[in-house]
Amino acid sequence: MATVGRRVGRLDVRLVRGDSERLGGRWRQRYPDGTVKAVDLGSWSGTVELRSPDGSELWYSRACGEMTADGYAIADIPPSAFADAVWASRRVGQWKVTVTSPDGGTKRTLGWGYYALSD
């Protein structure tokens, strides 16, 4: 599987227990002539992950429900996602959204950063 290596800027987010949340990213490609175009992700798959602060433990994963032709991969996180008592000790960590091509040959990180979970 090929992994596309590009610098993706960090974006830190605040999540609120009991609220609906949306996490995702956008892929736009710059061409040699200077034009910028969105990559059609309509047939790709995407995943949003929440991990421990050091990234070693996967705490939550959700498939992206919106994969758009204008480059967006977005997952809707339901209000019940962080209702369990275990989330009281998971107040901070890392998040990341990745997309995978239809043939599984290319995987790309569209967004990442740290999250803070509050009540």
C-alpha positions, 0 to 999 in steps of 0.5 A: 500500500502506498502512503502519500507523504505530505505535510498536513497542518495540525488542528486542535479541537474541543469536543463536548460530551453530549453534543453532536460533533463533526470531524473531518478533513479536505484534500486539495491538490496543487498542480505544477501550473499553480492551480489548486483542485479538490480531489474527488473522494466520492469512491474513497473510504475514510475513518476518524480516530480518537487516540490516547495522548501518545497515540498508542491506544485507539479509543474511538473509531468511526467511518466517514459518512460523507466522502464528497467530490469536492475533497471532504471526508467527514464523520458525524459523531453522535451525542452518545459517543462519549457518554460512558464513564470511561471518557471521564479519564479520556479528556485529552488525546489525539485525533486523525482522519485518514482516507483510503483509495478504492483499491486500497493502494493509497492511504492519506492523512487529511487532518490531525491534531489534539482534542480536549473533551469537556462536559 
